[in-house]
Amino acid sequence: MIVHTSLWHTIKARNYTTHTLRVKHEISNSTIQRRKKKYACLTKTLLGIVCRILDCTVYDIAEYVPEERK
């Protein structure tokens, strides 16, 4: 599973808010909400837009965590 806990830390470290991402950079509210609720998000959105805006790498906003097998 891909988790985006580090996304929120990176946003704060760059002095951004989700409001700034939505208004100034036209990131849709649904994209922000999908990240908060841990739903899937297109790689294009993560890499092409968010990393460019925050001037970071994918490692600054996402991390792979293996799911427990039952």
A tleap script that builds the chain and sets N, CA, C and O, in Angstrom:
source leaprc.protein.ff14SB
mol = sequence {
  NMET ILE VAL HIE THR SER LEU TRP HIE THR
  ILE LYS ALA ARG ASN TYR THR THR HIE THR
  LEU ARG VAL LYS HIE GLU ILE SER ASN SER
  THR ILE GLN ARG ARG LYS LYS LYS TYR ALA
  CYS LEU THR LYS THR LEU LEU GLY ILE VAL
  CYS ARG ILE LEU ASP CYS THR VAL TYR ASP
  ILE ALA GLU TYR VAL PRO GLU GLU ARG CLYS
}
set mol.1.N position { 0.846 -1.164 0.000 }
set mol.1.CA position { 0.000 0.000 0.000 }
set mol.1.C position { 0.903 1.243 0.000 }
set mol.1.O position { 1.944 1.271 0.657 }
set mol.2.N position { 0.492 2.241 -0.731 }
set mol.2.CA position { 1.198 3.514 -0.752 }
set mol.2.C position { 0.536 4.431 0.264 }
set mol.2.O position { -0.677 4.639 0.225 }
set mol.3.N position { 1.334 4.978 1.174 }
set mol.3.CA position { 0.803 5.914 2.170 }
set mol.3.C position { 1.407 7.295 1.917 }
set mol.3.O position { 2.528 7.422 1.425 }
set mol.4.N position { 0.646 8.309 2.260 }
set mol.4.CA position { 1.061 9.680 1.963 }
set mol.4.C position { 1.197 10.533 3.208 }
set mol.4.O position { 0.987 11.745 3.160 }
set mol.5.N position { 1.549 9.910 4.322 }
set mol.5.CA position { 1.754 10.656 5.558 }
set mol.5.C position { 2.810 11.728 5.359 }
set mol.5.O position { 2.663 12.845 5.855 }
set mol.6.N position { 3.864 11.402 4.645 }
set mol.6.CA position { 4.945 12.362 4.423 }
set mol.6.C position { 4.497 13.535 3.551 }
set mol.6.O position { 5.111 14.601 3.596 }
set mol.7.N position { 3.442 13.359 2.763 }
set mol.7.CA position { 2.925 14.461 1.947 }
set mol.7.C position { 2.538 15.636 2.830 }
set mol.7.O position { 2.881 16.782 2.538 }
set mol.8.N position { 1.825 15.347 3.908 }
set mol.8.CA position { 1.349 16.416 4.786 }
set mol.8.C position { 2.510 17.101 5.489 }
set mol.8.O position { 2.453 18.306 5.735 }
set mol.9.N position { 3.567 16.356 5.819 }
set mol.9.CA position { 4.761 16.956 6.422 }
set mol.9.C position { 5.486 17.846 5.415 }
set mol.9.O position { 5.954 18.932 5.757 }
set mol.10.N position { 5.573 17.378 4.182 }
set mol.10.CA position { 6.248 18.151 3.133 }
set mol.10.C position { 5.471 19.419 2.812 }
set mol.10.O position { 6.072 20.478 2.626 }
set mol.11.N position { 4.156 19.333 2.744 }
set mol.11.CA position { 3.338 20.523 2.497 }
set mol.11.C position { 3.604 21.566 3.581 }
set mol.11.O position { 3.805 22.743 3.283 }
set mol.12.N position { 3.604 21.129 4.824 }
set mol.12.CA position { 3.834 22.050 5.935 }
set mol.12.C position { 5.257 22.609 5.915 }
set mol.12.O position { 5.458 23.800 6.152 }
set mol.13.N position { 6.237 21.764 5.635 }
set mol.13.CA position { 7.638 22.199 5.598 }
set mol.13.C position { 7.889 23.234 4.500 }
set mol.13.O position { 8.772 24.082 4.630 }
set mol.14.N position { 7.113 23.161 3.427 }
set mol.14.CA position { 7.260 24.108 2.319 }
set mol.14.C position { 6.385 25.349 2.510 }
set mol.14.O position { 6.283 26.186 1.613 }
set mol.15.N position { 5.760 25.460 3.676 }
set mol.15.CA position { 4.866 26.582 4.002 }
set mol.15.C position { 3.679 26.687 3.048 }
set mol.15.O position { 3.259 27.778 2.661 }
set mol.16.N position { 3.157 25.532 2.685 }
set mol.16.CA position { 1.953 25.465 1.864 }
set mol.16.C position { 0.807 24.993 2.737 }
set mol.16.O position { 1.018 24.487 3.839 }
set mol.17.N position { -0.394 25.160 2.243 }
set mol.17.CA position { -1.581 24.576 2.855 }
set mol.17.C position { -2.352 23.881 1.749 }
set mol.17.O position { -2.083 24.101 0.568 }
set mol.18.N position { -3.297 23.056 2.119 }
set mol.18.CA position { -4.119 22.430 1.087 }
set mol.18.C position { -4.939 23.497 0.361 }
set mol.18.O position { -5.247 23.355 -0.822 }
set mol.19.N position { -5.283 24.547 1.067 }
set mol.19.CA position { -6.005 25.666 0.429 }
set mol.19.C position { -5.143 26.290 -0.673 }
set mol.19.O position { -5.644 26.571 -1.762 }
set mol.20.N position { -3.873 26.506 -0.403 }
set mol.20.CA position { -2.956 27.060 -1.409 }
set mol.20.C position { -2.863 26.135 -2.616 }
set mol.20.O position { -2.884 26.597 -3.756 }
set mol.21.N position { -2.762 24.846 -2.372 }
set mol.21.CA position { -2.680 23.898 -3.488 }
set mol.21.C position { -3.939 23.941 -4.336 }
set mol.21.O position { -3.870 23.871 -5.563 }
set mol.22.N position { -5.091 24.056 -3.681 }
set mol.22.CA position { -6.356 24.087 -4.428 }
set mol.22.C position { -6.527 25.396 -5.186 }
set mol.22.O position { -6.874 25.382 -6.367 }
set mol.23.N position { -6.292 26.510 -4.538 }
set mol.23.CA position { -6.586 27.813 -5.142 }
set mol.23.C position { -5.485 28.273 -6.091 }
set mol.23.O position { -5.751 28.562 -7.257 }
set mol.24.N position { -4.269 28.341 -5.605 }
set mol.24.CA position { -3.168 28.872 -6.407 }
set mol.24.C position { -2.705 27.912 -7.506 }
set mol.24.O position { -2.341 28.335 -8.604 }
set mol.25.N position { -2.726 26.620 -7.195 }
set mol.25.CA position { -2.167 25.647 -8.141 }
set mol.25.C position { -3.225 24.756 -8.778 }
set mol.25.O position { -2.899 23.837 -9.529 }
set mol.26.N position { -4.492 25.028 -8.477 }
set mol.26.CA position { -5.620 24.344 -9.105 }
set mol.26.C position { -5.601 22.825 -8.948 }
set mol.26.O position { -5.994 22.093 -9.857 }
set mol.27.N position { -5.136 22.356 -7.779 }
set mol.27.CA position { -5.266 20.944 -7.454 }
set mol.27.C position { -6.709 20.761 -6.984 }
set mol.27.O position { -7.178 21.500 -6.119 }
set mol.28.N position { -7.396 19.804 -7.539 }
set mol.28.CA position { -8.811 19.658 -7.200 }
set mol.28.C position { -8.998 19.229 -5.752 }
set mol.28.O position { -8.162 18.539 -5.168 }
set mol.29.N position { -10.111 19.659 -5.202 }
set mol.29.CA position { -10.440 19.276 -3.836 }
set mol.29.C position { -10.563 17.758 -3.724 }
set mol.29.O position { -10.197 17.179 -2.702 }
set mol.30.N position { -11.071 17.123 -4.758 }
set mol.30.CA position { -11.219 15.665 -4.718 }
set mol.30.C position { -9.858 14.973 -4.624 }
set mol.30.O position { -9.735 13.945 -3.958 }
set mol.31.N position { -8.839 15.522 -5.283 }
set mol.31.CA position { -7.493 14.952 -5.189 }
set mol.31.C position { -6.973 15.064 -3.767 }
set mol.31.O position { -6.411 14.107 -3.235 }
set mol.32.N position { -7.151 16.212 -3.151 }
set mol.32.CA position { -6.714 16.414 -1.768 }
set mol.32.C position { -7.464 15.450 -0.841 }
set mol.32.O position { -6.857 14.802 0.012 }
set mol.33.N position { -8.766 15.364 -1.013 }
set mol.33.CA position { -9.570 14.498 -0.158 }
set mol.33.C position { -9.224 13.023 -0.350 }
set mol.33.O position { -9.229 12.252 0.609 }
set mol.34.N position { -8.928 12.637 -1.577 }
set mol.34.CA position { -8.545 11.252 -1.843 }
set mol.34.C position { -7.257 10.907 -1.102 }
set mol.34.O position { -7.105 9.790 -0.608 }
set mol.35.N position { -6.335 11.854 -1.022 }
set mol.35.CA position { -5.075 11.617 -0.299 }
set mol.35.C position { -5.343 11.501 1.194 }
set mol.35.O position { -4.761 10.648 1.864 }
set mol.36.N position { -6.208 12.342 1.715 }
set mol.36.CA position { -6.521 12.302 3.147 }
set mol.36.C position { -7.211 11.000 3.530 }
set mol.36.O position { -7.002 10.476 4.624 }
set mol.37.N position { -8.035 10.481 2.621 }
set mol.37.CA position { -8.776 9.251 2.900 }
set mol.37.C position { -8.043 8.005 2.431 }
set mol.37.O position { -8.566 6.895 2.524 }
set mol.38.N position { -6.824 8.196 1.924 }
set mol.38.CA position { -5.954 7.092 1.488 }
set mol.38.C position { -6.511 6.329 0.297 }
set mol.38.O position { -6.278 5.128 0.164 }
set mol.39.N position { -7.249 7.022 -0.575 }
set mol.39.CA position { -7.725 6.407 -1.803 }
set mol.39.C position { -6.645 6.536 -2.877 }
set mol.39.O position { -5.677 7.279 -2.720 }
set mol.40.N position { -6.829 5.809 -3.949 }
set mol.40.CA position { -5.868 5.824 -5.043 }
set mol.40.C position { -5.790 7.198 -5.703 }
set mol.40.O position { -6.749 7.970 -5.697 }
set mol.41.N position { -4.635 7.472 -6.263 }
set mol.41.CA position { -4.403 8.735 -6.960 }
set mol.41.C position { -3.492 8.444 -8.138 }
set mol.41.O position { -2.576 7.628 -8.031 }
set mol.42.N position { -3.731 9.095 -9.243 }
set mol.42.CA position { -2.911 8.873 -10.421 }
set mol.42.C position { -1.463 9.303 -10.172 }
set mol.42.O position { -1.213 10.334 -9.548 }
set mol.43.N position { -0.524 8.510 -10.663 }
set mol.43.CA position { 0.887 8.845 -10.542 }
set mol.43.C position { 1.170 10.181 -11.217 }
set mol.43.O position { 2.012 10.950 -10.753 }
set mol.44.N position { 0.468 10.457 -12.312 }
set mol.44.CA position { 0.646 11.730 -13.010 }
set mol.44.C position { 0.372 12.898 -12.063 }
set mol.44.O position { 1.092 13.897 -12.083 }
set mol.45.N position { -0.650 12.776 -11.247 }
set mol.45.CA position { -0.975 13.842 -10.297 }
set mol.45.C position { 0.133 13.987 -9.273 }
set mol.45.O position { 0.570 15.100 -8.980 }
set mol.46.N position { 0.591 12.871 -8.725 }
set mol.46.CA position { 1.625 12.929 -7.706 }
set mol.46.C position { 2.940 13.452 -8.243 }
set mol.46.O position { 3.514 14.394 -7.698 }
set mol.47.N position { 3.414 12.842 -9.306 }
set mol.47.CA position { 4.729 13.197 -9.828 }
set mol.47.C position { 4.714 14.474 -10.644 }
set mol.47.O position { 5.540 15.364 -10.442 }
set mol.48.N position { 3.777 14.554 -11.561 }
set mol.48.CA position { 3.775 15.667 -12.497 }
set mol.48.C position { 3.328 16.981 -11.924 }
set mol.48.O position { 3.738 18.038 -12.404 }
set mol.49.N position { 2.501 16.941 -10.915 }
set mol.49.CA position { 1.945 18.189 -10.405 }
set mol.49.C position { 2.434 18.490 -8.997 }
set mol.49.O position { 3.075 19.516 -8.768 }
set mol.50.N position { 2.136 17.604 -8.051 }
set mol.50.CA position { 2.462 17.879 -6.656 }
set mol.50.C position { 3.966 17.998 -6.436 }
set mol.50.O position { 4.410 18.929 -5.764 }
set mol.51.N position { 4.757 17.087 -6.982 }
set mol.51.CA position { 6.214 17.168 -6.801 }
set mol.51.C position { 6.783 18.431 -7.440 }
set mol.51.O position { 7.707 19.042 -6.903 }
set mol.52.N position { 6.236 18.812 -8.573 }
set mol.52.CA position { 6.703 20.041 -9.237 }
set mol.52.C position { 6.368 21.263 -8.390 }
set mol.52.O position { 7.214 22.137 -8.195 }
set mol.53.N position { 5.152 21.326 -7.893 }
set mol.53.CA position { 4.715 22.469 -7.087 }
set mol.53.C position { 5.537 22.565 -5.801 }
set mol.53.O position { 6.003 23.645 -5.436 }
set mol.54.N position { 5.713 21.434 -5.118 }
set mol.54.CA position { 6.422 21.441 -3.842 }
set mol.54.C position { 7.938 21.360 -3.993 }
set mol.54.O position { 8.674 21.433 -3.009 }
set mol.55.N position { 8.395 21.209 -5.237 }
set mol.55.CA position { 9.824 21.078 -5.519 }
set mol.55.C position { 10.433 19.961 -4.667 }
set mol.55.O position { 11.356 20.177 -3.881 }
set mol.56.N position { 9.877 18.757 -4.857 }
set mol.56.CA position { 10.324 17.612 -4.074 }
set mol.56.C position { 10.305 16.363 -4.946 }
set mol.56.O position { 9.928 16.413 -6.117 }
set mol.57.N position { 10.713 15.256 -4.368 }
set mol.57.CA position { 10.662 13.982 -5.077 }
set mol.57.C position { 9.488 13.167 -4.542 }
set mol.57.O position { 8.888 13.527 -3.529 }
set mol.58.N position { 9.171 12.094 -5.206 }
set mol.58.CA position { 8.079 11.228 -4.769 }
set mol.58.C position { 8.370 10.661 -3.384 }
set mol.58.O position { 7.440 10.381 -2.629 }
set mol.59.N position { 9.636 10.489 -3.039 }
set mol.59.CA position { 10.001 9.970 -1.728 }
set mol.59.C position { 9.669 10.957 -0.608 }
set mol.59.O position { 9.567 10.565 0.555 }
set mol.60.N position { 9.499 12.229 -0.952 }
set mol.60.CA position { 9.122 13.235 0.034 }
set mol.60.C position { 7.622 13.242 0.314 }
set mol.60.O position { 7.178 13.837 1.295 }
set mol.61.N position { 6.844 12.587 -0.538 }
set mol.61.CA position { 5.393 12.656 -0.363 }
set mol.61.C position { 4.710 11.297 -0.275 }
set mol.61.O position { 3.528 11.231 0.062 }
set mol.62.N position { 5.418 10.217 -0.566 }
set mol.62.CA position { 4.779 8.903 -0.541 }
set mol.62.C position { 5.771 7.840 -0.098 }
set mol.62.O position { 6.986 7.993 -0.222 }
set mol.63.N position { 5.210 6.761 0.421 }
set mol.63.CA position { 6.041 5.662 0.877 }
set mol.63.C position { 5.279 4.355 0.714 }
set mol.63.O position { 4.067 4.302 0.921 }
set mol.64.N position { 5.988 3.320 0.347 }
set mol.64.CA position { 5.383 1.991 0.200 }
set mol.64.C position { 5.452 1.264 1.524 }
set mol.64.O position { 6.519 1.154 2.129 }
set mol.65.N position { 4.321 0.771 1.970 }
set mol.65.CA position { 4.246 -0.027 3.191 }
set mol.65.C position { 3.568 -1.333 2.818 }
set mol.65.O position { 2.416 -1.325 2.383 }
set mol.66.N position { 4.258 -2.453 2.978 }
set mol.66.CA position { 3.639 -3.730 2.625 }
set mol.66.C position { 2.389 -3.994 3.465 }
set mol.66.O position { 2.362 -3.724 4.665 }
set mol.67.N position { 1.372 -4.518 2.817 }
set mol.67.CA position { 0.146 -4.863 3.513 }
set mol.67.C position { 0.347 -6.201 4.208 }
set mol.67.O position { 1.070 -7.067 3.715 }
set mol.68.N position { -0.293 -6.358 5.346 }
set mol.68.CA position { -0.201 -7.637 6.059 }
set mol.68.C position { -1.006 -8.678 5.290 }
set mol.68.O position { -2.126 -8.424 4.846 }
set mol.69.N position { -0.418 -9.829 5.148 }
set mol.69.CA position { -1.119 -10.933 4.468 }
set mol.69.C position { -1.905 -11.715 5.501 }
set mol.69.O position { -1.449 -11.940 6.622 }
set mol.70.N position { -3.085 -12.119 5.100 }
set mol.70.CA position { -3.950 -12.880 6.021 }
set mol.70.C position { -3.762 -14.354 5.855 }
set mol.70.O position { -4.408 -15.141 6.547 }
savepdb mol mol.pdb
quit
